[in-house]
Amino acid sequence: MKRLKPYKHPTTYYAIVEHANQAHARRIAELKQAAKYIIAIERDLDQLAAQGIFVDVGEYSMHLRDCRPSSDLSGRSQWALRIATGIFSETSDRAVRAFLALGWIVERIDSDTRYANLLLRRPKTRSRVLLDCSAKLAQSLQPQGAR
């Protein structure tokens, strides 16, 4: 789809303020879209915070992402709440272990060379979260037959 106006980098005070307001409105819209998913896991987030594991609430976290397998793009959407825990893999691994200790199960692991995306699901619900973790932890979470 073609843009109606070409992008112009903000250079004046009013243009910078307008740009910031538009970014804020987009972020609020993302949070409203993810509201029921965030509310569904509030208790788990409280328990993580009690353990000293805090999740990022910035623009790269707390938004919905379609987590269908790439082989099944024609099927029904499966929404997951994307959660970031910081830039350090130790914090991400701690968050994954904490979610697993709270009873979440691994639904799918998408491995990369150094990092992996873990799709966790709460049993008997449609609640899903998408977390980053180290490739080493992802490999240890793989079922024995899948290695």
Phi, psi and omega in degrees: 000135183277138177291146179287318178239139175291150181292134176233122181297134182292130181234345178254164180302313183293324178292322178294317178296317178298318178299316179296320178295322178293319177296320178296318179296321177297318181294318178298320178296319176299316181293322177295322179293324182267006188304312184291332177287320179292316179297325181294333182248015181303318180298319178293321178295323175297318180293324175295317179296325178295334178272359180088016178253112183249139180265153179282135178248016181282194188289343181261011181223167177058048172222160183277144176221138177286122186247027176298147173298147182296339179280348184236053181285347179272350182280188182288145179294142174238108185270138177229149177274117179282122181237128175252145182243359180134183185269351183263133183292334179297319179294319178297317179295322177296320179295318178298313180298323179293318177297319179296322178293334178277002176104002177289151179240153180281122178264318181204148177236122175253104185270145173241191180289312183250337184232164177219149173258126180252129174258113180253147181226138174280130182302143176064019176222175174260009181288123179228144174232148179244118184235155171269152172204171179285156179295328180296314178294319179299321179293324179288338179272349178296142174298152185302323181285342184271353183284000000 
